[in-house]
Structure formats: C-alpha cells, structure tokens
C-alpha cells in the first residue's frame, strides 16, 4: 500500500497520514465533528479537494455526517489542507504509485453493494492505459476495461437508470483515487510535428533534390537514345516509349496533385 499520491491537476505529491497509523485510519477532526479515513478514501478526498471539486467532497461528507452546515464544511476543507501540505513535483504518469501490493485494494462504488477489488496486476493494467498517450481517449478505454471487469465478475447495478453510467463512474473513481485529471485523459494525442530544418540542412536537401532530378532525366534520355539505336522497330518503339514515360508520367502526376 502506497503512503502518498500524485495529484495531476496541481503537479504535487500528497502524503497519506493513514498509511502511518497503527490501525490504518486517519482521523480528521474539525470542530465537534470527526471523519475516519482509510488510505484509499483519504487519497480520493485529498485529490478531489486539491483539484477544486469541493461539490463532490461536500456530498461525500454530508453522507457521513448528518445536518452538516457550510461553515463546518469550510472548516473541514481548511483542516484537511492544513494537515496535508503538498509538495510540488515534476509530474509523470510512470511515477504514479500502486495501492495494491500482496493484497488487493478496494474502493467503493455508489452503484454497487460490494466494493470493487483490484489486484496489483489489474491496477497496473489500468495505469498502463493512463500512461499510453497514443490512445485516442484513455478515459473511454478505462470505461471499456471496467465494463469487461463487471461482465467477468457478474457485477451490475440494481437500478436500470444507473446501468448506462456505472462503467464511467468506476473509471472516474479510479482516476480520483490515483490523483488523475479525467479531462486530461480525454484529450486527443498530439501528432508529432515534423522536425524544423536549419538553413544549411534545407540547402543540402534542395541540392540533393536537383541532382536526383537531373540524374533521373539523364537516365530517361539514355533509355530513349538506346531505343533509337536498336534496329528492331518494335523493340525500339517499346524502349523509347518507356524512356518518354519516365519523363512525362511524373510531370502529369505533379500537375494532378496541384
């Protein structure tokens, strides 16, 4: 089990206090309220809070603590940040830590009665999708992965209205727990730009092109002259036609492309 997460939207590292307690729980006390968090929930909570998703965090707190008011929520936010000072880093997908070790890790889903359990291999498979920037829409690929996961283990929501969104919800939960920005994963891969050549390299390319064209024309002329030197009329015509085609065909194709 990792003791930190990387938060992509702010390129920072946040340490998990629950990973260093004897019972694996972090107690967040604010005013007369207390919330107990395991490492996965602490990671989810912190990643969303530092990403500015106060609405999602507030709904989660309200489901745990009845009749909580906005002033208490603000106190909760500030207390959590006070106890979780982040460190700026150079963010890289390959540095994202795994929660699963010898034991799988679990995270809850609002649509399923049991927790979603991922072993180390499954978690790494998902993070490999995240790190592969060649994929057109990595979030959509993760959604497909969780769809296959549900089919394999027979997981489904009881409410028909929730069935269309349960896969994307699982993908989003995975993203938040690992500090990922889902919007970033939906972006299209940027095509590699052609290298910018220096003036010297451009000059060399132009000279080589001119020399290549002249050599090609010379070969075509030699083919025509060869055809003229042959006494057999049919053979001569065929060879001369090939020589003429070597010159005319590229010219025609060039004008057609324009």
C-alpha positions as CSV (number, residue, x, y, z in Angstrom):
1,X,0.0,0.0,0.0
2,X,1.4,3.4,-1.0
3,X,1.8,6.2,1.5
4,X,1.4,9.0,-0.9
5,X,-0.4,10.0,-4.1
6,X,0.5,12.3,-7.0
7,X,-2.2,14.9,-7.8
8,X,-2.0,15.7,-11.6
9,X,-4.0,19.0,-11.8
10,X,-1.6,20.7,-9.4
11,X,1.5,18.6,-10.1
12,X,2.0,17.8,-6.5
13,X,2.7,14.9,-4.0
14,X,0.4,14.4,-1.0
15,X,1.4,12.1,1.8
16,X,-1.3,9.8,3.3
17,X,-1.4,10.0,7.1
18,X,-3.5,6.9,7.4
19,X,-0.6,4.8,6.0
20,X,1.4,5.6,9.1
21,X,-1.2,4.9,11.8
22,X,-1.4,1.6,13.7
23,X,-4.9,0.9,12.6
24,X,-4.6,2.3,9.0
25,X,-7.1,5.1,9.7
26,X,-6.7,8.8,9.6
27,X,-8.9,10.8,11.9
28,X,-9.9,14.2,10.5
29,X,-11.2,16.3,13.5
30,X,-12.8,19.7,12.8
31,X,-14.9,21.4,15.4
32,X,-17.0,18.7,17.1
33,X,-17.0,16.5,14.0
34,X,-14.7,13.6,13.1
35,X,-14.3,11.7,9.9
36,X,-12.3,8.4,9.8
37,X,-10.5,7.7,6.5
38,X,-8.6,4.7,5.2
39,X,-5.7,5.3,2.7
40,X,-8.0,4.9,-0.4
41,X,-10.6,7.3,0.9
42,X,-8.0,9.8,2.1
43,X,-6.4,9.8,-1.3
44,X,-9.8,10.2,-3.0
45,X,-10.7,13.0,-0.6
46,X,-7.4,14.9,-1.0
47,X,-7.2,14.6,-4.8
48,X,-10.7,16.0,-5.3
49,X,-10.1,18.7,-2.7
50,X,-6.9,19.9,-4.2
51,X,-8.4,19.7,-7.7
52,X,-11.2,22.1,-6.7
53,X,-14.0,19.5,-6.7
54,X,-15.5,20.8,-3.5
55,X,-19.0,19.8,-4.5
56,X,-18.2,16.1,-4.7
57,X,-16.3,16.2,-1.4
58,X,-19.1,18.1,0.3
59,X,-21.7,15.4,-0.9
60,X,-19.4,12.7,0.5
61,X,-19.1,14.4,3.9
62,X,-22.8,15.1,4.0
63,X,-23.5,11.3,3.5
64,X,-21.3,10.6,6.5
65,X,-22.3,13.4,8.8
66,X,-25.9,14.5,9.1
67,X,-27.0,18.1,9.2
68,X,-23.6,19.5,8.4
69,X,-23.6,23.2,7.5
70,X,-21.4,25.1,5.0
71,X,-19.3,26.7,7.8
72,X,-18.4,23.2,9.1
73,X,-17.5,22.1,5.5
74,X,-15.2,25.0,5.1
75,X,-13.6,24.2,8.4
76,X,-13.2,20.6,7.3
77,X,-11.5,21.7,4.0
78,X,-9.1,24.0,5.7
79,X,-8.2,21.5,8.4
80,X,-7.5,18.7,5.9
81,X,-5.3,21.0,3.8
82,X,-3.5,22.2,7.0
83,X,-2.7,18.6,7.8
84,X,-1.8,17.6,4.2
85,X,0.7,20.2,2.9
86,X,1.5,19.2,-0.7
87,X,4.9,19.2,-2.3
88,X,5.4,20.5,-5.9
89,X,6.9,17.9,-8.3
90,X,7.6,17.3,-12.0
91,X,4.6,15.2,-12.8
92,X,5.0,11.9,-14.7
93,X,2.5,9.1,-15.3
94,X,5.2,6.5,-14.7
95,X,5.7,7.7,-11.1
96,X,2.1,7.0,-10.1
97,X,2.2,4.6,-7.1
98,X,0.2,1.5,-6.7
99,X,-2.2,0.9,-3.9
100,X,-2.3,-2.9,-4.3
101,X,0.7,-4.9,-3.1
102,X,0.4,-8.6,-2.0
103,X,-3.1,-7.7,-1.0
104,X,-5.6,-6.1,-3.5
105,X,-7.1,-2.7,-2.8
106,X,-10.7,-1.9,-2.6
107,X,-12.8,1.2,-3.4
108,X,-16.5,1.8,-3.1
109,X,-18.9,2.5,-5.9
110,X,-22.2,4.4,-5.4
111,X,-23.9,1.9,-7.8
112,X,-22.8,-1.4,-6.3
113,X,-23.5,-3.1,-3.0
114,X,-20.0,-4.6,-2.7
115,X,-16.6,-2.8,-3.0
116,X,-14.6,-3.0,-6.3
117,X,-11.5,-5.1,-5.7
118,X,-8.4,-4.8,-7.9
119,X,-5.2,-6.8,-7.6
120,X,-1.8,-5.4,-8.4
121,X,-1.9,-6.7,-12.0
122,X,-5.3,-5.2,-12.7
123,X,-4.3,-1.8,-11.2
124,X,-1.1,-1.8,-13.2
125,X,-3.0,-2.6,-16.4
126,X,-5.2,0.4,-15.8
127,X,-2.3,2.7,-15.1
128,X,-0.6,1.4,-18.3
129,X,-3.6,2.7,-20.2
130,X,-3.3,6.0,-18.4
131,X,0.4,6.3,-19.4
132,X,-0.1,5.4,-23.0
133,X,-0.6,8.8,-24.6
134,X,-1.0,7.3,-28.0
135,X,-4.5,6.1,-27.1
136,X,-7.2,8.4,-28.6
137,X,-9.3,8.6,-25.5
138,X,-7.8,6.9,-22.4
139,X,-10.8,7.6,-20.2
140,X,-13.0,5.8,-22.7
141,X,-10.6,2.9,-22.8
142,X,-10.7,2.7,-19.0
143,X,-14.5,2.7,-19.1
144,X,-14.3,-0.3,-21.5
145,X,-11.9,-2.0,-19.2
146,X,-14.3,-1.7,-16.2
147,X,-17.2,-2.9,-18.4
148,X,-15.3,-6.1,-19.1
149,X,-14.4,-6.3,-15.4
150,X,-18.1,-6.2,-14.4
151,X,-19.1,-8.8,-17.0
152,X,-16.3,-11.1,-15.8
153,X,-17.4,-10.9,-12.1
154,X,-21.1,-10.5,-12.6
155,X,-21.4,-7.0,-11.2
156,X,-24.4,-4.9,-12.1
157,X,-26.4,-2.1,-10.5
158,X,-29.9,-2.9,-9.4
159,X,-31.4,0.3,-10.9
160,X,-31.8,0.3,-14.7
161,X,-31.3,4.0,-14.8
162,X,-27.8,3.7,-13.4
163,X,-26.6,1.0,-15.8
164,X,-25.6,3.4,-18.6
165,X,-23.2,5.3,-16.3
166,X,-21.8,2.7,-13.9
167,X,-18.7,2.0,-16.1
168,X,-17.6,5.6,-16.5
169,X,-18.3,6.1,-12.8
170,X,-15.9,3.3,-11.9
171,X,-13.3,4.8,-14.2
172,X,-13.7,8.2,-12.6
173,X,-13.4,6.8,-9.1
174,X,-10.2,5.1,-10.1
175,X,-8.9,8.4,-11.5
176,X,-9.7,10.4,-8.4
177,X,-8.1,7.8,-6.1
178,X,-4.9,8.0,-8.1
179,X,-4.9,11.8,-8.3
180,X,-5.6,11.8,-12.1
181,X,-7.3,14.5,-14.1
182,X,-10.1,12.8,-16.2
183,X,-10.3,15.8,-18.6
184,X,-6.6,15.3,-19.4
185,X,-7.2,11.7,-20.2
186,X,-10.0,12.6,-22.7
187,X,-7.7,14.8,-24.8
188,X,-6.6,13.7,-28.2
189,X,-3.0,12.7,-28.7
190,X,-0.9,15.5,-30.3
191,X,0.6,14.4,-33.6
192,X,4.4,14.7,-33.7
193,X,5.5,17.8,-35.5
194,X,8.0,17.4,-38.4
195,X,11.5,18.5,-37.3
196,X,12.4,22.1,-38.2
197,X,15.4,22.1,-40.5
198,X,18.2,24.6,-40.4
199,X,19.0,26.8,-43.5
200,X,22.1,24.6,-44.1
201,X,20.0,21.4,-44.0
202,X,17.4,22.9,-46.3
203,X,20.1,23.9,-48.8
204,X,21.6,20.4,-48.8
205,X,18.1,18.9,-49.3
206,X,17.5,21.3,-52.3
207,X,20.8,20.5,-53.9
208,X,20.3,16.7,-53.5
209,X,16.8,17.0,-55.0
210,X,18.1,18.9,-58.0
211,X,20.9,16.4,-58.5
212,X,18.5,13.5,-58.2
213,X,16.1,15.0,-60.8
214,X,19.0,15.6,-63.2
215,X,20.2,12.1,-62.8
216,X,16.7,10.7,-63.4
217,X,16.3,12.8,-66.6
218,X,19.7,11.7,-67.8
219,X,18.7,8.1,-67.3
220,X,15.4,8.7,-69.2
221,X,17.3,10.3,-72.1
222,X,19.8,7.4,-72.2
223,X,16.9,5.0,-72.4
224,X,15.4,6.9,-75.3
225,X,18.8,7.0,-77.1
226,X,19.1,3.3,-76.5
227,X,15.8,2.8,-78.2
228,X,16.9,4.8,-81.2
229,X,20.0,2.7,-81.6
230,X,18.1,-0.6,-81.9
231,X,17.3,-1.7,-85.4
232,X,14.2,-3.8,-84.5
233,X,11.3,-1.4,-84.9
234,X,9.1,-2.9,-82.3
235,X,11.8,-3.2,-79.6
236,X,13.0,0.3,-80.4
237,X,9.5,1.7,-80.0
238,X,8.9,-0.1,-76.7
239,X,12.2,1.1,-75.2
240,X,11.7,4.7,-76.5
241,X,8.1,4.7,-75.1
242,X,9.5,3.7,-71.7
243,X,12.0,6.5,-71.8
244,X,9.3,9.1,-72.7
245,X,7.0,7.7,-69.9
246,X,9.8,8.2,-67.4
247,X,9.7,11.9,-68.1
248,X,6.0,12.5,-68.8
249,X,4.4,10.4,-66.1
250,X,6.0,12.2,-63.1
251,X,5.2,15.6,-64.7
252,X,1.5,14.6,-65.2
253,X,1.2,13.3,-61.6
254,X,2.8,16.5,-60.3
255,X,0.2,18.7,-62.0
256,X,-2.7,16.4,-61.0
257,X,-1.6,16.7,-57.3
258,X,-1.7,20.5,-57.6
